[in-house]
Amino acid sequence: MMVEINKWVAIYCIIYVMISGDSFTAIKFAFTHELFALHLISLSILVCCGHFIIYRMIKTFKQHIVPFVITTRKVFTVCISLVFYDHKTHAGQLIGIGIVLIVVVIEFISELKDESVRNKKGEKIQGEKFE
C-alpha cells in the first residue's frame, strides 16, 4: 500500500510541476544547491520509517490508537515549534489547538469505554489482530 500511495503522489507531483512550468526551476535548484539531494534522501528515509511505524502500530494495536498518537504528536510538534522559533500566535490559534487535543482525547476515551463494554459482554472485537 505504501508503494502505491508514494507512486501516485510522485506521479501527481511530476505532472503538477510540468503543468505549472516550474520543472526547469526545480531542476536548476537541485543542481545549484549541493545539500538538496542529501536533504531529499534524508526526508524520504524518515518518511519511510514513519510509515513503517504507523503500519506497525495499526497491526499491533487497534485502529483508534493511531489517530490519537498522530494528532497528539502534531499538537506537540506545533507547540514546540511555537516555542523554539518564537512564532507569534493569537488566542484563537491556541484555542483551536486545545479544542483539537480535547476532542481527540474524548474520542480515544469513548473508544476505550466502548471496547471494555464489548469485552464484558463477550463479543468479539473486529480489527483486533491482523492475521
N, CA, C and O of each residue as an XYZ file, in Angstrom:
524
protein
N       0.827     -1.187      0.000
C       0.000      0.000      0.000
C       0.876      1.257      0.000
O       0.570      2.231     -0.688
N       1.963      1.229      0.773
C       2.845      2.383      0.843
C       3.472      2.678     -0.527
O       3.616      3.836     -0.919
N       3.837      1.621     -1.237
C       4.434      1.796     -2.562
C       3.435      2.455     -3.514
O       3.785      3.368     -4.263
N       2.199      1.985     -3.475
C       1.173      2.548     -4.358
C       0.876      4.008     -4.034
O       0.758      4.835     -4.938
N       0.758      4.321     -2.767
C       0.498      5.709     -2.369
C       1.631      6.611     -2.827
O       1.393      7.657     -3.431
N       2.859      6.208     -2.540
C       4.007      7.030     -2.921
C       4.157      7.144     -4.439
O       4.578      8.182     -4.949
N       3.811      6.076     -5.155
C       3.883      6.115     -6.618
C       2.935      7.180     -7.159
O       3.326      7.994     -7.996
N       1.689      7.178     -6.682
C       0.713      8.139     -7.194
C       1.018      9.570     -6.741
O       0.777     10.518     -7.488
N       1.535      9.727     -5.551
C       1.942     11.070     -5.108
C       3.064     11.590     -6.003
O       3.046     12.753     -6.406
N       4.034     10.743     -6.313
C       5.133     11.152     -7.194
C       4.615     11.506     -8.593
O       5.045     12.500     -9.179
N       3.709     10.710     -9.119
C       3.148     10.987    -10.449
C       2.418     12.324    -10.452
O       2.614     13.134    -11.359
N       1.567     12.568     -9.437
C       0.836     13.834     -9.362
C       1.778     15.025     -9.209
O       1.548     16.079     -9.802
N       2.829     14.863     -8.424
C       3.794     15.958     -8.237
C       4.532     16.268     -9.533
O       4.728     17.436     -9.871
N       4.941     15.234    -10.258
C       5.648     15.441    -11.527
C       4.724     16.121    -12.534
O       5.138     17.048    -13.230
N       3.487     15.667    -12.613
C       2.524     16.286    -13.538
C       2.288     17.747    -13.161
O       2.250     18.611    -14.037
N       2.131     18.029    -11.878
C       1.894     19.408    -11.434
C       3.078     20.309    -11.758
O       2.893     21.435    -12.220
N       4.292     19.821    -11.519
C       5.485     20.627    -11.811
C       5.583     20.906    -13.299
O       5.960     22.009    -13.694
N       5.251     19.928    -14.132
C       5.334     20.127    -15.582
C       4.252     21.097    -16.064
O       4.520     21.958    -16.902
N       3.031     20.960    -15.536
C       1.945     21.843    -15.954
C       2.177     23.273    -15.482
O       1.895     24.227    -16.209
N       2.691     23.419    -14.264
C       2.898     24.767    -13.713
C       4.073     25.487    -14.367
O       4.212     26.702    -14.221
N       4.909     24.760    -15.078
C       6.055     25.386    -15.742
C       7.258     25.580    -14.841
O       8.199     26.289    -15.197
N       7.231     24.950    -13.673
C       8.330     25.094    -12.719
C       9.346     23.962    -12.799
O      10.233     23.876    -11.950
N       9.238     23.100    -13.792
C      10.144     21.955    -13.844
C      11.596     22.383    -14.040
O      12.491     21.812    -13.416
N      11.846     23.374    -14.893
C      13.228     23.819    -15.108
C      13.771     24.511    -13.870
O      14.947     24.363    -13.538
N      12.921     25.263    -13.187
C      13.337     25.913    -11.945
C      13.689     24.867    -10.889
O      14.668     25.021    -10.159
N      12.896     23.813    -10.811
C      13.151     22.750     -9.840
C      14.455     22.022    -10.156
O      15.238     21.730     -9.253
N      14.687     21.731    -11.425
C      15.926     21.051    -11.821
C      17.129     21.949    -11.556
O      18.155     21.483    -11.059
N      17.010     23.225    -11.882
C      18.096     24.172    -11.635
C      18.389     24.276    -10.142
O      19.551     24.306     -9.737
N      17.352     24.331     -9.333
C      17.524     24.392     -7.887
C      18.267     23.160     -7.375
O      19.162     23.276     -6.537
N      17.898     21.979     -7.879
C      18.528     20.740     -7.433
C      20.012     20.708     -7.753
O      20.802     20.179     -6.972
N      20.399     21.267     -8.892
C      21.806     21.235     -9.278
C      22.633     22.361     -8.668
O      23.852     22.236     -8.554
N      21.993     23.455     -8.276
C      22.752     24.577     -7.704
C      22.855     24.526     -6.178
O      23.628     25.283     -5.591
N      22.101     23.662     -5.540
C      22.167     23.518     -4.087
C      22.655     22.114     -3.767
O      21.939     21.129     -3.947
N      23.890     22.046     -3.289
C      24.559     20.758     -3.107
C      23.879     19.866     -2.066
O      23.820     18.650     -2.246
N      23.374     20.444     -0.995
C      22.793     19.641      0.078
C      21.348     19.224     -0.187
O      20.752     18.491      0.603
N      20.792     19.690     -1.297
C      19.398     19.372     -1.601
C      19.187     17.866     -1.711
O      18.224     17.340     -1.153
N      20.059     17.172     -2.411
C      19.915     15.720     -2.587
C      20.005     15.010     -1.242
O      19.236     14.086     -0.974
N      20.932     15.434     -0.400
C      21.069     14.826      0.923
C      19.800     15.045      1.756
O      19.314     14.123      2.412
N      19.276     16.259      1.723
C      18.052     16.552      2.471
C      16.865     15.773      1.919
O      16.036     15.279      2.683
N      16.781     15.662      0.608
C      15.686     14.924     -0.019
C      15.738     13.444      0.338
O      14.713     12.835      0.647
N      16.930     12.872      0.296
C      17.089     11.460      0.656
C      16.799     11.246      2.138
O      16.146     10.272      2.511
N      17.282     12.152      2.980
C      17.019     12.048      4.420
C      15.524     12.127      4.707
O      14.996     11.344      5.497
N      14.853     13.064      4.071
C      13.410     13.195      4.249
C      12.691     11.934      3.794
O      11.768     11.471      4.464
N      13.102     11.378      2.669
C      12.470     10.156      2.152
C      12.651      8.990      3.115
O      11.712      8.229      3.353
N      13.838      8.845      3.665
C      14.105      7.760      4.613
C      13.274      7.937      5.876
O      12.704      6.973      6.386
N      13.202      9.170      6.385
C      12.425      9.422      7.601
C      10.928      9.195      7.374
O      10.247      8.657      8.247
N      10.414      9.595      6.219
C       9.001      9.356      5.906
C       8.741      7.858      5.805
O       7.718      7.372      6.286
N       9.644      7.136      5.193
C       9.505      5.681      5.085
C       9.487      5.044      6.472
O       8.658      4.175      6.742
N      10.389      5.463      7.347
C      10.402      4.939      8.716
C       9.097      5.276      9.435
O       8.561      4.450     10.174
N       8.590      6.482      9.221
C       7.317      6.876      9.825
C       6.171      6.004      9.357
O       5.310      5.628     10.152
N       6.153      5.677      8.064
C       5.111      4.790      7.534
C       5.206      3.404      8.172
O       4.187      2.816      8.534
N       6.423      2.881      8.310
C       6.585      1.577      8.928
C       6.076      1.587     10.372
O       5.437      0.635     10.819
N       6.365      2.665     11.091
C       5.906      2.768     12.477
C       4.383      2.822     12.528
O       3.769      2.156     13.361
N       3.773      3.605     11.650
C       2.313      3.719     11.637
C       1.671      2.385     11.291
O       0.721      1.975     11.957
N       2.163      1.695     10.267
C       1.591      0.406      9.890
C       1.795     -0.626     10.993
O       0.932     -1.473     11.224
N       2.929     -0.555     11.668
C       3.182     -1.471     12.782
C       2.224     -1.184     13.941
O       1.734     -2.109     14.589
N       1.962      0.092     14.196
C       1.007      0.459     15.243
C      -0.382     -0.061     14.910
O      -1.080     -0.574     15.785
N      -0.790      0.068     13.651
C      -2.103     -0.428     13.242
C      -2.177     -1.940     13.430
O      -3.200     -2.465     13.869
N      -1.099     -2.633     13.099
C      -1.089     -4.081     13.223
C      -1.067     -4.518     14.690
O      -1.736     -5.481     15.064
N      -0.307     -3.816     15.508
C      -0.159     -4.207     16.905
C      -1.355     -3.787     17.749
O      -1.875     -4.571     18.542
N      -1.786     -2.539     17.569
C      -2.892     -2.011     18.363
C      -4.128     -1.942     17.482
O      -4.150     -2.475     16.373
N      -5.131     -1.293     17.979
C      -6.337     -1.122     17.191
C      -6.246      0.181     16.402
O      -5.379      1.019     16.650
N      -7.151      0.328     15.456
C      -7.094      1.479     14.557
C      -7.387      2.796     15.250
O      -6.998      3.840     14.724
N      -8.053      2.811     16.404
C      -8.360      4.088     17.050
C      -7.179      4.667     17.820
O      -7.222      5.838     18.198
N      -6.151      3.908     18.060
C      -4.979      4.419     18.766
C      -4.122      5.264     17.824
O      -3.521      6.248     18.255
N      -4.060      4.898     16.563
C      -3.205      5.588     15.598
C      -3.579      7.065     15.439
O      -2.688      7.910     15.529
N      -4.858      7.425     15.205
C      -5.178      8.860     15.107
C      -4.869      9.620     16.392
O      -4.475     10.785     16.343
N      -5.045      8.969     17.543
C      -4.719      9.617     18.816
C      -3.233      9.950     18.891
O      -2.858     11.064     19.255
N      -2.397      8.988     18.547
C      -0.943      9.201     18.601
C      -0.508     10.247     17.584
O       0.291     11.126     17.906
N      -1.026     10.164     16.358
C      -0.626     11.095     15.306
C      -1.070     12.511     15.632
O      -0.295     13.453     15.464
N      -2.300     12.678     16.094
C      -2.788     14.021     16.417
C      -2.040     14.595     17.609
O      -1.695     15.777     17.610
N      -1.786     13.783     18.616
C      -1.033     14.254     19.774
C       0.376     14.682     19.356
O       0.878     15.709     19.813
N       1.001     13.901     18.497
C       2.340     14.259     18.017
C       2.318     15.592     17.272
O       3.204     16.427     17.452
N       1.302     15.782     16.438
C       1.205     17.027     15.678
C       0.992     18.226     16.591
O       1.575     19.289     16.376
N       0.154     18.055     17.609
C      -0.086     19.161     18.546
C       1.198     19.510     19.284
O       1.535     20.687     19.412
N       1.921     18.503     19.771
C       3.172     18.778     20.468
C       4.221     19.367     19.529
O       5.009     20.219     19.939
N       4.240     18.922     18.278
C       5.177     19.488     17.308
C       4.883     20.964     17.075
O       5.801     21.781     17.012
N       3.609     21.305     16.947
C       3.237     22.716     16.760
C       3.633     23.529     17.984
O       4.172     24.628     17.851
N       3.370     22.995     19.177
C       3.718     23.727     20.401
C       5.223     23.923     20.524
O       5.676     25.010     20.883
N       5.995     22.898     20.235
C       7.457     23.028     20.291
C       7.935     24.029     19.248
O       8.829     24.829     19.522
N       7.350     23.991     18.060
C       7.721     24.943     17.006
C       7.398     26.372     17.431
O       8.178     27.288     17.171
N       6.258     26.567     18.081
C       5.891     27.904     18.548
C       6.916     28.437     19.545
O       7.284     29.611     19.500
N       7.371     27.573     20.440
C       8.335     27.995     21.455
C       9.725     28.154     20.839
O      10.391     29.166     21.058
N      10.164     27.150     20.068
C      11.530     27.142     19.537
C      11.776     28.277     18.547
O      12.815     28.934     18.605
N      10.824     28.513     17.637
C      11.001     29.548     16.618
C      10.362     30.880     17.006
O      10.406     31.837     16.232
N       9.774     30.948     18.188
C       9.174     32.175     18.713
C       8.147     32.757     17.740
O       8.152     33.953     17.447
N       7.274     31.888     17.251
C       6.215     32.326     16.347
C       5.190     33.143     17.120
O       4.904     32.866     18.285
N       4.659     34.119     16.475
C       3.597     34.918     17.074
C       2.285     34.156     16.925
O       1.967     33.659     15.845
N       1.537     34.069     17.997
C       0.269     33.350     17.967
C      -0.847     34.234     18.505
O      -0.616     35.211     19.218
N      -2.032     33.863     18.146
C      -3.225     34.543     18.627
C      -3.973     33.588     19.550
O      -3.759     32.377     19.507
N      -4.828     34.128     20.361
C      -5.606     33.303     21.284
C      -6.458     32.286     20.523
O      -6.639     31.161     20.988
N      -6.979     32.671     19.363
C      -7.799     31.759     18.564
C      -7.028     30.531     18.112
O      -7.574     29.428     18.074
N      -5.757     30.720     17.768
C      -4.942     29.588     17.346
C      -4.709     28.622     18.507
O      -4.804     27.405     18.342
N      -4.407     29.165     19.663
C      -4.182     28.313     20.829
C      -5.462     27.611     21.263
O      -5.428     26.455     21.685
N      -6.585     28.305     21.161
C      -7.870     27.681     21.476
C      -8.153     26.545     20.491
O      -8.642     25.490     20.894
N      -7.853     26.747     19.218
C      -8.036     25.698     18.209
C      -7.199     24.468     18.507
O      -7.684     23.342     18.393
N      -5.950     24.671     18.888
C      -5.081     23.548     19.244
C      -5.664     22.811     20.442
O      -5.701     21.580     20.461
N      -6.114     23.557     21.432
C      -6.707     22.944     22.615
C      -7.959     22.148     22.283
O      -8.154     21.046     22.796
N      -8.811     22.706     21.424
C     -10.052     22.006     21.041
C      -9.720     20.686     20.337
O     -10.321     19.654     20.634
N      -8.773     20.723     19.413
C      -8.395     19.503     18.697
C      -7.882     18.451     19.672
O      -8.269     17.285     19.586
N      -7.020     18.850     20.592
C      -6.470     17.901     21.555
C      -7.562     17.334     22.460
O      -7.580     16.133     22.733
N      -8.466     18.187     22.923
C      -9.550     17.725     23.793
C     -10.472     16.754     23.060
O     -10.850     15.724     23.618
N     -10.836     17.068     21.826
C     -11.721     16.183     21.053
C     -11.065     14.831     20.814
O     -11.723     13.797     20.925
N      -9.779     14.828     20.488
C      -9.082     13.560     20.248
C      -9.034     12.726     21.526
O      -9.236     11.513     21.479
N      -8.772     13.358     22.656
C      -8.729     12.624     23.923
C     -10.121     12.073     24.257
O     -10.237     10.921     24.675
N     -11.164     12.866     24.080
C     -12.528     12.400     24.347
C     -12.881     11.225     23.441
O     -13.453     10.238     23.904
N     -12.548     11.319     22.164
C     -12.827     10.223     21.235
C     -12.073      8.961     21.630
O     -12.624      7.861     21.579
N     -10.814      9.118     22.022
C      -9.998      7.984     22.437
C     -10.590      7.316     23.679
O     -10.680      6.089     23.741
N     -10.986      8.106     24.650
C     -11.573      7.558     25.881
C     -12.892      6.857     25.589
O     -13.159      5.790     26.143
N     -13.726      7.443     24.723
C     -15.004      6.802     24.390
C     -14.786      5.485     23.653
O     -15.538      4.532     23.856
N     -13.769      5.420     22.803
C     -13.449      4.153     22.121
C     -13.017      3.101     23.131
O     -13.411      1.940     23.022
N     -12.208      3.496     24.115
C     -11.772      2.540     25.126
C     -12.949      2.058     25.974
O     -13.019      0.880     26.324
N     -13.872      2.963     26.307
C     -15.049      2.571     27.081
C     -15.924      1.611     26.284
O     -16.404      0.615     26.824
N     -16.136      1.907     24.991
C     -16.929      1.019     24.138
C     -16.287     -0.361     24.053
O     -16.979     -1.379     24.062
N     -14.968     -0.385     23.970
C     -14.245     -1.649     23.883
C     -14.400     -2.441     25.170
O     -14.604     -3.654     25.123
N     -14.309     -1.786     26.314
C     -14.440     -2.510     27.576
C     -15.855     -3.050     27.755
O     -16.036     -4.133     28.310
N     -16.866     -2.304     27.288
C     -18.249     -2.791     27.355
C     -18.410     -4.021     26.466
O     -19.057     -4.989     26.866
N     -17.833     -3.997     25.272
C     -17.918     -5.162     24.377
C     -17.183     -6.351     24.972
O     -17.645     -7.485     24.845
N     -16.042     -6.114     25.624
C     -15.298     -7.212     26.238
C     -16.088     -7.850     27.374
O     -16.051     -9.069     27.540
N     -16.800     -7.047     28.155
C     -17.588     -7.582     29.263
C     -18.750     -8.423     28.751
O     -19.150     -9.392     29.397
N     -19.291     -8.056     27.597
C     -20.392     -8.819     27.011
C     -19.893    -10.082     26.316
O     -20.687    -10.952     25.957
N     -18.584    -10.182     26.127
C     -18.020    -11.364     25.486
C     -18.064    -11.325     23.977
O     -17.875    -12.353     23.327
N     -18.313    -10.147     23.400
C     -18.364    -10.032     21.944
C     -16.948     -9.984     21.384
O     -16.018     -9.477     22.011
N     -16.826    -10.520     20.207
C     -15.526    -10.474     19.525
C     -15.351     -9.080     18.936
O     -16.263     -8.534     18.316
N     -14.161     -8.514     19.140
C     -13.858     -7.177     18.617
C     -13.142     -7.337     17.294
O     -12.082     -7.959     17.222
N     -13.729     -6.769     16.237
C     -13.108     -6.866     14.926
C     -11.945     -5.909     14.840
O     -11.937     -4.867     15.496
N     -10.963     -6.261     14.031
C      -9.817     -5.392     13.804
C      -8.783     -5.487     14.898
O      -7.830     -4.708     14.917
N      -8.953     -6.448     15.833
C      -8.021     -6.530     16.951
C      -6.663     -7.034     16.493
O      -5.631     -6.513     16.916
N      -6.655     -8.021     15.650
C      -5.400     -8.562     15.143
C      -5.530     -8.792     13.645
O      -6.583     -9.198     13.153
N      -4.458     -8.531     12.941
C      -4.415     -8.848     11.507
C      -3.795    -10.218     11.387
O      -2.654    -10.428     11.799
N      -4.530    -11.138     10.835
C      -3.966    -12.481     10.687
C      -4.037    -12.923      9.262
O      -3.609    -14.030      8.937
